[in-house]
């Protein structure tokens, strides 16, 4: 494969927490691009559970098997970050038509503003209902089985999430 910038992709997201759905998209994208940068950004509309540094640590740990995958944090607009690292593609995972609808608007803006293409990867069927927000709600309520939760997130992530959310809710 060439090392042309067109073969560098970024997969931006909050990854708060990292899910098996995220890891599935990363695994599949790692086979499509010479270099994949998993870019941890901030969504001002969401309250973060883990710091960017904590999310980076989890991502580095769970992506180390792919030599062409690198995890980083970034600030600002995703399209500007993509240009900064020489990527020509922004990769997005799509679970359903709701995701597609909201992502199309962003993809169009990124193409108009930064000449950056967006590539959509459909989530594998076993991860179609995996949502970081839903997982945080399940753990926040405090009534879940760790083995069942491990179907959605890596077990170490589930434990960190439970520890963080239970610590926040205790007096």
DSSP file (Angstrom, degrees, kcal/mol; ACC not computed):
  #  RESIDUE AA STRUCTURE BP1 BP2  ACC     N-H-->O    O-->H-N    N-H-->O    O-->H-N    TCO  KAPPA ALPHA  PHI   PSI    X-CA   Y-CA   Z-CA
    1    1 A X              0   0    0      0, 0.0     2,-0.1     0, 0.0    32,-0.0   0.000 360.0 360.0 360.0 145.9    0.0    0.0    0.0
    2    2 A X        -     0   0    0      1,-0.1    32,-0.1     2,-0.0     0, 0.0  -0.373 360.0-130.7 -79.4 164.5    1.1    3.5   -0.7
    3    3 A X        +     0   0    0     -2,-0.1    -1,-0.1    31,-0.1     5,-0.0   0.031  55.4 145.9-102.7  25.6    1.6    6.1    2.0
    4    4 A X    >   -     0   0    0      1,-0.1     3,-2.7     2,-0.1    30,-0.2  -0.329  63.0-116.5 -57.6 141.1   -0.4    8.6    0.1
    5    5 A X  G >  S+     0   0    0      1,-0.3     3,-2.0     2,-0.2    83,-1.0   0.754 112.6  72.4 -56.0 -23.1   -2.4   10.9    2.5
    6    6 A X  G 3  S+     0   0    0      1,-0.3    -1,-0.3    81,-0.2    -2,-0.1   0.686  92.9  57.1 -65.1 -14.5   -5.6    9.5    0.9
    7    7 A X  G <  S+     0   0    0     -3,-2.7    28,-1.7    26,-0.1    27,-1.2   0.216  88.7  89.3-101.5  14.4   -4.8    6.3    2.8
    8    8 A X  E <   +a   35   0A   0     -3,-2.0    80,-1.4    78,-0.2    81,-1.1  -0.954  57.2 179.8-109.7 127.1   -4.7    8.0    6.2
    9    9 A X  E     -ab  36  89A   0     26,-2.4    28,-2.8    -2,-0.5     2,-0.4  -0.921  18.8-147.4-125.1 151.6   -8.0    8.2    8.0
   10   10 A X  E     -ab  37  90A   0     79,-2.2    81,-3.5    -2,-0.3     2,-0.6  -0.954   1.5-159.5-114.6 142.4   -9.1    9.6   11.3
   11   11 A X  E     -a   38   0A   0     26,-2.8    28,-1.3    -2,-0.4     2,-0.2  -0.871  22.3-167.2-116.5  92.5  -11.9    8.0   13.4
   12   12 A X  E     +a   39   0A   0     -2,-0.6     2,-0.3    79,-0.5    28,-0.2  -0.489  23.4 122.4 -85.0 152.6  -13.0   10.8   15.7
   13   13 A X  E     -a   40   0A   0     26,-2.0    28,-2.2    -2,-0.2    -2,-0.0  -0.956  65.0-104.3 175.7 173.9  -15.2   10.4   18.7
   14   14 A X        -     0   0    0     -2,-0.3    -1,-0.1    26,-0.2     4,-0.1   0.825  36.8-162.5 -84.0 -34.9  -15.6   10.9   22.4
   15   15 A X        +     0   0    0      2,-0.2     3,-0.5     1,-0.2     2,-0.4   0.916  20.8 172.9  51.3  48.7  -15.1    7.2   23.2
   16   16 A X  S    S+     0   0    0      1,-0.6    -1,-0.2    33,-0.0   120,-0.1  -0.712  79.9   6.1-127.8  78.1  -16.6    7.8   26.7
   17   17 A X  S    S-     0   0    0     -2,-0.4    -1,-0.6   118,-0.1     2,-0.3   0.505  97.1-124.7 -95.5 169.4  -16.6    4.9   27.3
   18   18 A X        -     0   0    0     -3,-0.5   136,-0.3    -2,-0.1     2,-0.2  -0.555  35.9-164.0 -67.1 132.0  -14.8    2.8   24.7
   19   19 A X     >  -     0   0    0     -2,-0.3     4,-2.1   134,-0.2   134,-0.3  -0.722  36.0-111.0-117.9 167.6  -17.2    0.1   23.5
   20   20 A X  H  > S+     0   0    0    132,-3.1     4,-2.2    -2,-0.2     5,-0.1   0.815 119.9  60.5 -64.4 -29.5  -16.9   -3.1   21.5
   21   21 A X  H  > S+     0   0    0    131,-0.5     4,-2.0     2,-0.2    -1,-0.2   0.926 105.0  46.9 -62.3 -44.9  -18.7   -1.3   18.7
   22   22 A X  H  > S+     0   0    0      1,-0.2     4,-2.6     2,-0.2    -2,-0.2   0.938 112.5  49.8 -59.7 -46.6  -15.9    1.3   18.6
   23   23 A X  H  X S+     0   0    0     -4,-2.1     4,-2.7     1,-0.2    -2,-0.2   0.843 107.5  54.5 -64.6 -33.6  -13.3   -1.5   18.6
   24   24 A X  H  X S+     0   0    0     -4,-2.2     4,-2.3     2,-0.2    -1,-0.2   0.930 110.2  45.7 -63.9 -45.9  -15.2   -3.3   15.8
   25   25 A X  H  X S+     0   0    0     -4,-2.0     4,-2.7     2,-0.2     5,-0.2   0.911 113.6  50.3 -63.7 -42.2  -15.1   -0.2   13.6
   26   26 A X  H  X S+     0   0    0     -4,-2.6     4,-2.5     2,-0.2    -2,-0.2   0.934 110.4  49.4 -61.4 -46.9  -11.4    0.3   14.4
   27   27 A X  H  X S+     0   0    0     -4,-2.7     4,-0.8     1,-0.2    -2,-0.2   0.931 115.0  43.5 -59.0 -46.8  -10.5   -3.3   13.6
   28   28 A X  H >< S+     0   0    0     -4,-2.3     3,-0.6     1,-0.2     4,-0.3   0.892 114.7  48.9 -68.5 -39.6  -12.3   -3.2   10.3
   29   29 A X  H >X S+     0   0    0     -4,-2.7     4,-1.7     1,-0.2     3,-1.6   0.837 100.5  65.2 -69.6 -32.4  -10.9    0.3    9.4
   30   30 A X  H 3< S+     0   0    0     -4,-2.5    -1,-0.2     1,-0.3    -2,-0.2   0.806 101.5  51.4 -59.6 -28.1   -7.4   -0.8   10.2
   31   31 A X  T << S+     0   0    0     -4,-0.8    -1,-0.3    -3,-0.6    -2,-0.2   0.584 111.2  47.9 -82.4 -10.7   -7.6   -3.2    7.3
   32   32 A X  T <4 S+     0   0    0     -3,-1.6     2,-0.3    -4,-0.3    -2,-0.2   0.701 108.8  49.7-101.2 -24.2   -8.7   -0.5    4.9
   33   33 A X     <  -     0   0    0     -4,-1.7     3,-0.2     1,-0.1   -25,-0.1  -0.881  68.4-134.9-123.5 149.0   -6.2    2.3    5.6
   34   34 A X  S    S+     0   0    0    -27,-1.2     2,-0.4    -2,-0.3   -26,-0.2   0.879 100.3  16.0 -63.1 -37.5   -2.4    2.5    5.8
   35   35 A X  E     -a    8   0A   0    -28,-1.7   -26,-2.4    -3,-0.1     2,-0.5  -0.996  67.0-168.2-142.5 131.6   -2.8    4.5    9.0
   36   36 A X  E     -ac   9  69A   0     32,-2.9    34,-2.5    -2,-0.4     2,-0.7  -0.982   5.3-162.5-123.3 121.8   -5.8    5.1   11.2
   37   37 A X  E     -ac  10  70A   0    -28,-2.8   -26,-2.8    -2,-0.5     2,-0.9  -0.916   9.0-152.2-104.2 115.9   -5.7    7.8   13.9
   38   38 A X  E     -ac  11  71A   0     32,-2.9    34,-2.5    -2,-0.7     2,-0.7  -0.803  21.0-158.1 -87.3 110.8   -8.4    7.3   16.5
   39   39 A X  E     -ac  12  72A   0    -28,-1.3   -26,-2.0    -2,-0.9     2,-0.8  -0.826   9.2-152.7-106.6 113.7   -9.0   10.9   17.6
   40   40 A X  E     +ac  13  73A   0     32,-3.4    34,-2.2    -2,-0.7   -26,-0.2  -0.736  28.6 167.6 -87.7 111.9  -10.5   11.6   21.0
   41   41 A X        -     0   0    0    -28,-2.2     2,-0.4    -2,-0.8    34,-0.1  -0.451  33.5-102.2-112.7-173.0  -12.3   14.9   20.8
   42   42 A X        -     0   0    0     34,-0.2     2,-0.7    -2,-0.2    34,-0.1  -0.937  15.6-156.1-116.4 136.7  -14.7   16.8   23.0
   43   43 A X    >   -     0   0    0     -2,-0.4     3,-2.2     3,-0.1     5,-0.0  -0.937   6.4-158.9-108.6 108.6  -18.5   17.0   22.5
   44   44 A X  T 3  S+     0   0    0     -2,-0.7    -1,-0.1     1,-0.3    -2,-0.0   0.663  89.6  62.3 -63.9 -13.8  -19.6   20.2   24.2
   45   45 A X  T 3  S+     0   0    0      2,-0.0     2,-0.3    -3,-0.0    -1,-0.3   0.518  99.4  65.2 -87.3  -5.2  -23.2   18.8   24.3
   46   46 A X  S <  S-     0   0    0     -3,-2.2     2,-0.5     0, 0.0    -3,-0.1  -0.897  78.5-126.2-121.6 148.9  -22.2   15.9   26.5
   47   47 A X        -     0   0    0     -2,-0.3     2,-0.2     1,-0.0    -3,-0.0  -0.803  33.7-128.0 -88.6 127.3  -20.8   15.6   30.1
   48   48 A X        -     0   0    0     -2,-0.5     3,-0.1     1,-0.2     4,-0.0  -0.537  21.4-171.1 -80.0 139.6  -17.6   13.6   30.1
   49   49 A X  S    S+     0   0    0     -2,-0.2     2,-0.3     1,-0.2    -1,-0.2   0.822  77.7  35.2 -91.0 -42.3  -17.2   10.6   32.5
   50   50 A X  S    S-     0   0    0      1,-0.0    -1,-0.2     2,-0.0     2,-0.0  -0.851  88.6-112.0-113.0 148.9  -13.5   10.1   31.8
   51   51 A X     >  -     0   0    0     -2,-0.3     4,-2.4     1,-0.1     5,-0.2  -0.323  34.7-107.6 -68.7 160.0  -10.9   12.7   31.1
   52   52 A X  H  > S+     0   0    0      1,-0.2     4,-2.3     2,-0.2     5,-0.1   0.877 122.5  53.9 -56.1 -36.6   -9.3   12.7   27.6
   53   53 A X  H  > S+     0   0    0      2,-0.2     4,-2.2     1,-0.2    -1,-0.2   0.891 108.1  48.5 -66.5 -39.4   -6.1   11.3   29.2
   54   54 A X  H  > S+     0   0    0      2,-0.2     4,-2.0     1,-0.2    -2,-0.2   0.904 112.6  48.1 -66.8 -41.0   -8.1    8.3   30.7
   55   55 A X  H  X S+     0   0    0     -4,-2.4     4,-2.5     2,-0.2    -2,-0.2   0.881 110.3  52.7 -66.8 -37.3   -9.8    7.6   27.4
   56   56 A X  H  X S+     0   0    0     -4,-2.3     4,-3.0    -5,-0.2     5,-0.2   0.924 107.7  51.3 -62.4 -44.5   -6.5    7.8   25.6
   57   57 A X  H  X S+     0   0    0     -4,-2.2     4,-2.1     1,-0.2    -2,-0.2   0.912 111.6  47.1 -59.7 -43.8   -5.0    5.3   28.0
   58   58 A X  H  X S+     0   0    0     -4,-2.0     4,-2.2     2,-0.2    -1,-0.2   0.916 113.5  48.1 -64.9 -42.6   -8.0    2.9   27.4
   59   59 A X  H  X S+     0   0    0     -4,-2.5     4,-1.2     2,-0.2    -2,-0.2   0.926 110.6  50.2 -64.9 -44.6   -7.8    3.3   23.7
   60   60 A X  H >X S+     0   0    0     -4,-3.0     4,-0.6     1,-0.2     3,-0.5   0.926 112.0  49.4 -58.7 -44.6   -4.0    2.7   23.6
   61   61 A X  H 3< S+     0   0    0     -4,-2.1     3,-0.5    -5,-0.2    -1,-0.2   0.907 115.9  41.4 -60.9 -43.1   -4.4   -0.4   25.6
   62   62 A X  H 3< S+     0   0    0     -4,-2.2    -1,-0.2     1,-0.2    -2,-0.2   0.509 117.5  45.4 -89.9  -3.9   -7.2   -1.9   23.5
   63   63 A X  H X< S+     0   0    0     -4,-1.2     3,-1.8    -3,-0.5     6,-0.2   0.331  76.9 104.4-115.6   6.2   -5.7   -1.0   20.1
   64   64 A X  T 3<  +     0   0    0     -4,-0.6    -2,-0.1    -3,-0.5    -1,-0.1   0.697  68.6  70.0 -65.2 -17.6   -2.1   -2.0   20.5
   65   65 A X  T 3  S+     0   0    0     -4,-0.1     2,-0.7    -3,-0.1    -1,-0.3   0.688  88.2  71.5 -73.6 -16.1   -2.6   -5.2   18.4
   66   66 A X    X   -     0   0    0     -3,-1.8     3,-1.5     1,-0.1    -1,-0.1  -0.888  66.6-163.1-104.4 113.3   -2.9   -3.1   15.3
   67   67 A X  T 3  S+     0   0    0     -2,-0.7    -1,-0.1     1,-0.3    -2,-0.0   0.716  89.0  52.7 -68.8 -20.9    0.4   -1.6   14.3
   68   68 A X  T 3  S+     0   0    0    -35,-0.1   -32,-2.9   -33,-0.1     2,-0.5   0.298  91.4  92.3 -98.1  10.1   -1.2    1.0   11.9
   69   69 A X  E <   +c   36   0A   0     -3,-1.5     2,-0.4    -6,-0.2   -32,-0.2  -0.898  49.8 179.0-108.4 132.2   -3.6    2.4   14.6
   70   70 A X  E     -c   37   0A   0    -34,-2.5   -32,-2.9    -2,-0.5     2,-0.4  -0.997  15.9-147.7-131.4 134.8   -2.6    5.3   16.7
   71   71 A X  E     +c   38   0A   0     -2,-0.4     2,-0.3   -34,-0.2   -32,-0.2  -0.864  26.6 161.0-104.2 137.5   -4.8    7.0   19.4
   72   72 A X  E     -c   39   0A   0    -34,-2.5   -32,-3.4    -2,-0.4     2,-0.3  -0.963  32.6-126.5-146.4 160.3   -4.5   10.7   20.1
   73   73 A X  E     -c   40   0A   0     -2,-0.3     2,-0.3   -34,-0.2   -32,-0.2  -0.782  29.8-179.5-103.0 156.8   -6.5   13.5   21.7
   74   74 A X        -     0   0    0    -34,-2.2     2,-0.3    -2,-0.3   -32,-0.1  -0.985  18.2-142.6-151.3 161.2   -7.3   16.8   19.9
   75   75 A X        +     0   0    0     -2,-0.3     2,-0.1   -34,-0.1   -34,-0.0  -0.882  60.5  18.7-119.8 154.0   -9.0   20.1   20.4
   76   76 A X  S    S-     0   0    0     -2,-0.3   -34,-0.2     4,-0.1     2,-0.2  -0.409 103.1  -3.4  91.7-163.2  -11.1   22.1   18.0
   77   77 A X     >  -     0   0    0      1,-0.1     4,-1.9    -2,-0.1     3,-0.2  -0.439  55.4-137.7 -72.2 137.5  -12.9   21.2   14.8
   78   78 A X  H  > S+     0   0    0      1,-0.2     4,-2.7     2,-0.2     5,-0.2   0.889 103.6  56.0 -60.8 -41.3  -12.4   17.7   13.5
   79   79 A X  H  > S+     0   0    0      1,-0.2     4,-1.8     2,-0.2    -1,-0.2   0.871 107.8  48.8 -62.9 -36.4  -12.0   18.8    9.9
   80   80 A X  H  > S+     0   0    0      2,-0.2     4,-2.2     1,-0.2    -1,-0.2   0.890 111.3  49.8 -68.8 -39.1   -9.1   21.1   11.0
   81   81 A X  H  X S+     0   0    0     -4,-1.9     4,-2.0     2,-0.2     6,-0.2   0.908 107.5  54.3 -65.4 -41.2   -7.5   18.2   12.9
   82   82 A X  H  <>S+     0   0    0     -4,-2.7     5,-2.4     1,-0.2     4,-0.5   0.923 110.7  45.9 -58.7 -44.8   -7.8   15.9    9.9
   83   83 A X  H ><5S+     0   0    0     -4,-1.8     3,-1.1     1,-0.2    -1,-0.2   0.908 108.9  56.8 -63.5 -41.0   -6.0   18.5    7.7
   84   84 A X  H 3<5S+     0   0    0     -4,-2.2    -1,-0.2     1,-0.3    -2,-0.2   0.862 111.6  41.1 -59.8 -38.5   -3.3   18.9   10.4
   85   85 A X  T 3<5S-     0   0    0     -4,-2.0    -1,-0.3    -5,-0.1    -2,-0.2   0.414 116.6-110.9 -93.2   2.7   -2.5   15.2   10.4
   86   86 A X  T < 5 +     0   0    0     -3,-1.1     2,-0.2    -4,-0.5   -78,-0.2   0.686  64.2 151.5  80.7  18.4   -2.6   14.9    6.6
   87   87 A X      < -     0   0    0     -5,-2.4    -1,-0.3    -6,-0.2   -78,-0.2  -0.591  31.9-171.9 -83.4 145.1   -5.8   12.7    6.5
   88   88 A X  S    S+     0   0    0    -80,-1.4    29,-1.7   -83,-1.0     2,-0.4   0.421  70.6  60.1-106.9  -5.3   -8.1   12.9    3.6
   89   89 A X  E     -bd   9 117A   0    -81,-1.1   -79,-2.2   -84,-0.3     2,-0.6  -0.982  58.0-161.2-132.3 134.3  -10.8   10.8    5.2
   90   90 A X  E     -bd  10 118A   0     27,-2.5    29,-2.6    -2,-0.4     2,-0.4  -0.973  23.5-149.8-107.2 123.0  -12.9   11.1    8.3
   91   91 A X  E     - d   0 119A   0    -81,-3.5   -79,-0.5    -2,-0.6     2,-0.4  -0.780  15.9-176.8 -97.6 134.4  -14.3    7.7    9.3
   92   92 A X  E     - d   0 120A   0     27,-2.6    29,-2.7    -2,-0.4     2,-0.4  -0.997  21.0-135.6-132.9 137.1  -17.7    7.4   11.0
   93   93 A X  E     - d   0 121A   0     -2,-0.4     2,-0.5    27,-0.2    29,-0.2  -0.738  19.8-156.0 -87.3 136.7  -19.5    4.4   12.4
   94   94 A X  E     + d   0 122A   0     27,-2.6    29,-2.9    -2,-0.4     3,-0.1  -0.964  20.4 172.2-119.2 124.5  -23.2    4.3   11.6
   95   95 A X        -     0   0    0     -2,-0.5     2,-0.2     1,-0.2    -1,-0.1   0.811  66.5 -16.9 -94.9 -38.8  -25.6    2.3   13.7
   96   96 A X  S  > S-     0   0    0     33,-0.0     4,-2.1     1,-0.0    -1,-0.2  -0.856  79.6 -76.3-155.7-176.2  -28.9    3.3   12.3
   97   97 A X  H  > S+     0   0    0     -2,-0.2     4,-2.6     1,-0.2     5,-0.2   0.793 123.5  60.2 -67.6 -26.6  -30.8    5.9   10.2
   98   98 A X  H  > S+     0   0    0      2,-0.2     4,-2.0     1,-0.2    -1,-0.2   0.940 107.2  45.1 -63.3 -46.4  -30.7    8.4   13.0
   99   99 A X  H  > S+     0   0    0      1,-0.2     4,-2.8     2,-0.2     5,-0.2   0.934 113.1  51.6 -59.3 -46.1  -26.9    8.3   13.0
  100  100 A X  H  X S+     0   0    0     -4,-2.1     4,-2.3     1,-0.2    -2,-0.2   0.913 107.8  51.8 -60.1 -44.5  -26.8    8.5    9.2
  101  101 A X  H  X S+     0   0    0     -4,-2.6     4,-1.0     1,-0.2    -1,-0.2   0.940 115.3  39.8 -59.3 -49.4  -29.1   11.6    9.2
  102  102 A X  H  X S+     0   0    0     -4,-2.0     4,-1.3     1,-0.2    -1,-0.2   0.876 115.8  51.6 -70.5 -35.9  -27.0   13.5   11.7
  103  103 A X  H  X S+     0   0    0     -4,-2.8     4,-2.9    -5,-0.2    -1,-0.2   0.818 101.0  61.9 -71.9 -30.3  -23.7   12.4   10.2
  104  104 A X  H  X S+     0   0    0     -4,-2.3     4,-2.3    -5,-0.2    -1,-0.2   0.899 103.0  50.4 -61.9 -40.2  -24.7   13.4    6.7
  105  105 A X  H  X S+     0   0    0     -4,-1.0     4,-1.9     2,-0.2    -1,-0.2   0.923 113.7  44.4 -63.5 -44.5  -25.0   17.1    7.7
  106  106 A X  H  X S+     0   0    0     -4,-1.3     4,-2.7     2,-0.2    -2,-0.2   0.908 112.2  52.7 -66.4 -42.7  -21.6   17.1    9.4
  107  107 A X  H  X S+     0   0    0     -4,-2.9     4,-2.1     1,-0.2    -2,-0.2   0.893 108.6  50.5 -61.1 -40.8  -20.0   15.2    6.4
  108  108 A X  H  X S+     0   0    0     -4,-2.3     4,-2.4     2,-0.2    -1,-0.2   0.917 111.5  47.7 -64.2 -43.6  -21.4   17.8    4.0
  109  109 A X  H  X S+     0   0    0     -4,-1.9     4,-3.1     1,-0.2     5,-0.4   0.911 110.7  51.8 -63.7 -42.4  -20.0   20.7    6.1
  110  110 A X  H  X S+     0   0    0     -4,-2.7     4,-2.2     1,-0.2     6,-1.2   0.876 111.7  47.0 -62.9 -37.3  -16.6   19.0    6.4
  111  111 A X  H  X S+     0   0    0     -4,-2.1     4,-1.4     4,-0.2    -1,-0.2   0.909 116.2  43.9 -70.3 -42.0  -16.4   18.5    2.6
  112  112 A X  H  < S+     0   0    0     -4,-2.4    -2,-0.2    -5,-0.2    -3,-0.2   0.919 123.2  35.5 -68.2 -43.8  -17.5   22.1    1.9
  113  113 A X  H  < S+     0   0    0     -4,-3.1    -3,-0.2    -5,-0.2    -2,-0.2   0.854 137.2  12.9 -81.2 -36.3  -15.2   23.7    4.6
  114  114 A X  H  < S-     0   0    0     -4,-2.2    -3,-0.2    -5,-0.4    -2,-0.2   0.373  88.3-120.5-128.6   6.1  -12.2   21.4    4.4
  115  115 A X     <  +     0   0    0     -4,-1.4     2,-0.5    -5,-0.3    -4,-0.2   0.864  64.8 145.1  52.6  37.7  -12.4   19.3    1.3
  116  116 A X        -     0   0    0     -6,-1.2    -1,-0.2    -9,-0.1   -27,-0.2  -0.936  43.5-138.5-109.6 123.2  -12.3   16.2    3.6
  117  117 A X  E     -d   89   0A   0    -29,-1.7   -27,-2.5    -2,-0.5     2,-0.5  -0.472   9.7-143.3 -76.2 149.6  -14.3   13.2    2.6
  118  118 A X  E     -d   90   0A   0    -29,-0.2     2,-0.5    -2,-0.1   -27,-0.2  -0.967  10.3-161.8-113.7 132.0  -16.3   11.2    5.2
  119  119 A X  E     -d   91   0A   0    -29,-2.6   -27,-2.6    -2,-0.5     2,-0.5  -0.953   8.5-148.7-113.7 129.9  -16.5    7.5    4.9
  120  120 A X  E     -d   92   0A   0     -2,-0.5     2,-0.5   -29,-0.2   -27,-0.2  -0.845   7.9-165.9-100.9 131.3  -19.3    5.6    6.7
  121  121 A X  E     -d   93   0A   0    -29,-2.7   -27,-2.6    -2,-0.5     2,-0.2  -0.974  22.8-128.7-112.1 125.2  -18.8    2.1    8.1
  122  122 A X  E     -d   94   0A   0     -2,-0.5   -27,-0.2   -29,-0.2     2,-0.1  -0.523  28.9-113.2 -70.0 137.1  -22.0    0.3    9.1
  123  123 A X        -     0   0    0    -29,-2.9     5,-0.1    -2,-0.2    -1,-0.1  -0.447  36.9 -99.8 -67.7 141.0  -21.7   -1.1   12.6
  124  124 A X    >   -     0   0    0   -103,-0.2     3,-2.4    -2,-0.1     4,-0.4  -0.309  36.8-110.0 -58.9 148.9  -21.7   -4.9   12.7
  125  125 A X  G >  S+     0   0    0      1,-0.3     3,-0.9     2,-0.2     4,-0.3   0.792 116.3  59.8 -58.1 -31.1  -25.1   -6.2   13.6
  126  126 A X  G 3  S+     0   0    0      1,-0.2    -1,-0.3     2,-0.1     3,-0.1   0.648 112.8  39.7 -73.0 -11.0  -24.0   -7.4   17.1
  127  127 A X  G X  S+     0   0    0     -3,-2.4     3,-1.7     1,-0.1    -1,-0.2   0.299  80.7 107.4-115.8   8.4  -23.1   -3.8   18.0
  128  128 A X  T <  S+     0   0    0     -3,-0.9    -2,-0.1    -4,-0.4    -1,-0.1   0.782  86.6  40.8 -62.2 -27.9  -26.0   -1.9   16.3
  129  129 A X  T 3  S+     0   0    0     -4,-0.3     2,-0.5    -3,-0.1    -1,-0.3   0.332  85.7 118.9-101.6   7.3  -27.6   -1.1   19.7
  130  130 A X    <   +     0   0    0     -3,-1.7     2,-0.4     4,-0.1     3,-0.1  -0.637  35.1 167.2 -79.6 121.1  -24.3   -0.3   21.5
  131  131 A X     >  -     0   0    0     -2,-0.5     4,-2.6     1,-0.1     5,-0.2  -0.998  37.8-143.3-136.4 129.7  -24.3    3.3   22.7
  132  132 A X  H  > S+     0   0    0     -2,-0.4     4,-2.3     1,-0.2     5,-0.2   0.893 105.7  53.0 -57.7 -39.6  -21.9    4.9   25.2
  133  133 A X  H  > S+     0   0    0      1,-0.2     4,-1.9     2,-0.2    -1,-0.2   0.925 109.8  46.9 -63.3 -45.0  -24.7    7.0   26.5
  134  134 A X  H  > S+     0   0    0      1,-0.2     4,-2.4     2,-0.2    -2,-0.2   0.911 110.8  52.4 -63.4 -42.3  -26.9    3.9   27.1
  135  135 A X  H  X S+     0   0    0     -4,-2.6     4,-2.4     1,-0.2     5,-0.2   0.912 108.7  50.2 -61.0 -43.2  -24.0    2.0   28.8
  136  136 A X  H  X S+     0   0    0     -4,-2.3     4,-2.6     1,-0.2    -1,-0.2   0.872 109.9  51.3 -63.7 -36.1  -23.4    5.0   31.2
  137  137 A X  H  X S+     0   0    0     -4,-1.9     4,-1.7     2,-0.2    -2,-0.2   0.921 109.7  49.4 -66.2 -42.8  -27.1    5.0   32.0
  138  138 A X  H  X>S+     0   0    0     -4,-2.4     4,-1.0     1,-0.2     5,-0.7   0.945 116.8  40.8 -60.5 -49.1  -27.1    1.2   32.8
  139  139 A X  H  <5S+     0   0    0     -4,-2.4     3,-0.4     1,-0.2    -2,-0.2   0.882 110.4  58.4 -69.1 -38.3  -24.1    1.5   35.0
  140  140 A X  H  <5S+     0   0    0     -4,-2.6    -1,-0.2     1,-0.3    -2,-0.2   0.832 101.3  55.0 -61.7 -33.4  -25.2    4.7   36.6
  141  141 A X  H  <5S-     0   0    0     -4,-1.7    -1,-0.3    -3,-0.2    -2,-0.2   0.830 104.6-137.8 -69.2 -31.0  -28.4    3.0   37.8
  142  142 A X  T  <5 +     0   0    0     -4,-1.0     2,-0.7    -3,-0.4    -3,-0.1   0.510  68.4 109.1  91.4   5.0  -26.2    0.4   39.5
  143  143 A X      < +     0   0    0     -5,-0.7     2,-0.3     2,-0.1    -1,-0.1  -0.791  46.2 111.7-118.3  88.9  -28.1   -2.7   38.6
  144  144 A X        -     0   0    0     -2,-0.7     2,-0.5    -5,-0.1     3,-0.1  -0.978  62.0-117.9-151.8 161.1  -26.2   -4.6   36.0
  145  145 A X     >  -     0   0    0     -2,-0.3     4,-2.7     1,-0.1     3,-0.3  -0.913  19.8-142.4-103.7 126.3  -24.3   -7.9   35.6
  146  146 A X  H  > S+     0   0    0     -2,-0.5     4,-1.9     1,-0.2    -1,-0.1   0.861 101.2  53.1 -58.3 -39.0  -20.6   -7.4   34.8
  147  147 A X  H  4 S+     0   0    0      2,-0.2    -1,-0.2     1,-0.2     4,-0.2   0.894 111.7  45.3 -65.1 -38.7  -20.5  -10.4   32.5
  148  148 A X  H >4 S+     0   0    0     -3,-0.3     3,-1.6     1,-0.2     4,-0.3   0.912 111.6  51.6 -69.8 -41.4  -23.5   -9.0   30.5
  149  149 A X  H >X S+     0   0    0     -4,-2.7     3,-2.0     1,-0.3     4,-2.0   0.829  97.7  68.2 -63.3 -31.1  -22.0   -5.5   30.4
  150  150 A X  T 3< S+     0   0    0     -4,-1.9    -1,-0.3     1,-0.3    -2,-0.2   0.617  87.2  68.0 -66.2 -11.2  -18.8   -7.1   29.1
  151  151 A X  T <4 S+     0   0    0     -3,-1.6    -1,-0.3    -4,-0.2    -2,-0.2   0.747 110.5  34.1 -72.5 -23.7  -20.8   -7.8   25.9
  152  152 A X  T <4 S+     0   0    0     -3,-2.0  -132,-3.1    -4,-0.3  -131,-0.5   0.782 129.7  16.8-102.0 -34.9  -20.9   -4.1   25.3
  153  153 A X  S  < S-     0   0    0     -4,-2.0    -1,-0.3  -134,-0.3  -134,-0.2  -0.953  92.0 -85.5-136.6 154.1  -17.5   -2.8   26.6
  154  154 A X    >>  -     0   0    0   -136,-0.3     4,-2.4    -2,-0.3     3,-0.5  -0.318  45.4-115.3 -56.8 146.6  -14.2   -4.5   27.5
  155  155 A X  H 3> S+     0   0    0      1,-0.3     4,-2.3     2,-0.2     5,-0.2   0.865 114.9  52.5 -57.3 -41.5  -14.4   -5.8   31.1
  156  156 A X  H 3> S+     0   0    0      1,-0.2     4,-2.1     2,-0.2    -1,-0.3   0.869 110.2  49.2 -64.0 -34.7  -11.7   -3.4   32.4
  157  157 A X  H <> S+     0   0    0     -3,-0.5     4,-2.7     2,-0.2    -2,-0.2   0.905 108.7  53.3 -68.4 -41.7  -13.6   -0.5   30.9
  158  158 A X  H  X S+     0   0    0     -4,-2.4     4,-2.6     1,-0.2    -2,-0.2   0.913 110.0  48.0 -58.7 -43.4  -16.8   -1.7   32.6
  159  159 A X  H  X S+     0   0    0     -4,-2.3     4,-2.5     2,-0.2    -1,-0.2   0.919 112.7  47.4 -65.8 -43.5  -15.0   -1.8   35.9
  160  160 A X  H  X S+     0   0    0     -4,-2.1     4,-2.5     2,-0.2    -2,-0.2   0.899 113.1  49.8 -63.3 -40.0  -13.6    1.7   35.5
  161  161 A X  H  X S+     0   0    0     -4,-2.7     4,-2.8     2,-0.2     5,-0.3   0.927 111.2  47.8 -64.6 -45.7  -17.0    3.0   34.5
  162  162 A X  H  X S+     0   0    0     -4,-2.6     4,-2.4     1,-0.2     5,-0.3   0.919 112.9  49.2 -61.6 -43.9  -18.7    1.4   37.4
  163  163 A X  H  X S+     0   0    0     -4,-2.5     4,-1.8     2,-0.2    -2,-0.2   0.927 114.5  44.8 -61.3 -45.7  -16.1    2.8   39.8
  164  164 A X  H  X S+     0   0    0     -4,-2.5     4,-1.7     2,-0.2    -2,-0.2   0.928 116.6  43.2 -66.6 -46.9  -16.4    6.3   38.4
  165  165 A X  H  X S+     0   0    0     -4,-2.8     4,-1.4     1,-0.2    -1,-0.2   0.867 115.2  48.2 -72.1 -35.4  -20.1    6.4   38.2
  166  166 A X  H  X S+     0   0    0     -4,-2.4     4,-1.2    -5,-0.3    -1,-0.2   0.854 109.8  53.1 -72.9 -33.1  -20.7    4.9   41.6
  167  167 A X  H  < S+     0   0    0     -4,-1.8    -2,-0.2    -5,-0.3    -1,-0.2   0.878 108.2  51.6 -66.5 -37.0  -18.2    7.2   43.2
  168  168 A X  H  < S+     0   0    0     -4,-1.7    -1,-0.2     1,-0.2    -2,-0.2   0.839 112.6  44.8 -67.5 -33.4  -20.0   10.2   41.7
  169  169 A X  H  < S+     0   0    0     -4,-1.4    -1,-0.2    -5,-0.1     2,-0.2   0.630  92.9  93.2 -90.8 -12.7  -23.4    9.2   43.1
  170  170 A X     <        0   0    0     -4,-1.2    -4,-0.0    -3,-0.2     0, 0.0  -0.553 360.0 360.0 -81.5 147.2  -22.2    8.3   46.6
  171  171 A X              0   0    0     -2,-0.2    -1,-0.1     0, 0.0    -4,-0.1   0.500 360.0 360.0 -69.2 360.0  -22.5   11.0   49.3
